[in-house]
Structures are given as C-alpha cells and as structure tokens.
Amino acid sequence: MEAKTTGLLMIPLEKIYSADETEYSQSSVRKRLEAFFLANVGLVVTREQLLRVARDPRTGKEPENWHQRLSELRTDAGYTILSNRDWKALTPQEYCLASIEQRAIASKRIRPSKATWKAVLERAGHACEWKEDGFSCQLAEGAIDPIGGGTVRLTPDHVTPHSVDPNSDPSDPNQWQALCGRHQVMKKNFWDGATGKVNLTAILQAAGLEQKREALSFLKQFFGETD
Ligand SMILES: [Zn+2]
C-alpha cells in the first residue's frame, strides 16, 4: 500500500474501502477489532463494519464498549488508527489503520507513582474529578454509576493529553486527576484538547438512534420549534 508521511502520520494516498465480510471469532472485542484492522491495513473501514466485527460471534450481542476497545488499540497497543481528525478525506464514521507498526511509546505509558495517586485520591475525596461548564461529576469509588450503570472505579488521568505533553511527571499530583470510567472514555474519545471542550458533535455521532432522537427532540423544544 502506497502512502505519504505527513508529520508523524502515514496517510494512504487513495481512499479504498474494505470489502471484508469475514467472521472474526477471536475471544474478545479488542482481539476481533485488532484482527480486522490488521487484515485491512491501508483500507477505509466503516463504523458499521466495526460494529459487526465487535459483535459477539456466538450470541450476536453488540457490545456497548466497542468504542473504548477501539480507543485502547490506539492508546495501549500503539496502533495508528486514522479518523477524520487525522485524514480529512474520512467521514466521522470511517477509520483506517495506516500501517501494522505499533508505536513504542504506547507500552511505556507513564502512570503516577503510588504516593502521587494516593495524594490525588485524597485531594479528590475519592470521587471523580471531572468538571465541565460548572458541572462536577463527584461519583465516589465503589458507588453505582446512575447513568452508565456498574460500579465506579477511579483511575488516574493525566490532566494534559499525552499528545500535547509527553513529559508527564509521575511524582506531581497536580498533573493527575481521578476519573470514573465513563469520564475516562469521555476524555479519550470526545475531549478536544485544543478547545478545552467536549466534542459534542462526535458524541452525537457515536450515540445510538434513540439517543439521537432524544437529543433532536430536546433541541427542537429548546428552540421552540414544533414538529
Ligand atoms: Zn465521572
């Protein structure tokens, strides 16, 4: 596959769609997605294809967390999976694994030291520190998430995204915050470091049909439009 390199990213020269309809039977969502991407290097794959691959091959059940697994292929496995943020020819529903190369930095992701994480949790009062537009999450470790369901587990997040500042200091509590799982996903997938705001359009694009309808009806009501 021919490609040109812009900055650090390999961008394919041509937009060629994958016609892959293979059944992937690997044991986890992440493994199926990885196998699918590796079989379609340099090709454009759609959200629909990813959903199909992510689906449990035995039960046919569509996992809710496929987006998080996709995000892990980037952040933990170090794959360069292009989206329309990196390659403007892609629509927001399209992705492309540019090469089989895995970035080495991925395995060396810096985490806070034990003492730092303890200090962060104490500062946070053992609750999620996510804040936006005056709203503060405050979900406590071990509580039940009223929106996402499941038990809240707080994990460390570097306040500045790694892509902006790779020199995270594991010993400085001010560089770290405690986030619940839902807000970790929110930040990874939908936080725009450039504007310091949630990327609302990306959230709506990723939402299910029913949630899109709810949002539309909310906006219509908000702006005083009748159906
Ligand atoms: Zn939270």
Boltz pocket constraint, residues with backbone or C-beta under 6 A from the ligand:
constraints:
  - pocket:
      binder: B
      contacts: [[A, 128], [A, 129], [A, 130], [A, 137], [A, 138], [A, 139], [A, 179], [A, 180], [A, 181], [A, 182], [A, 183]]
      max_distance: 6.0
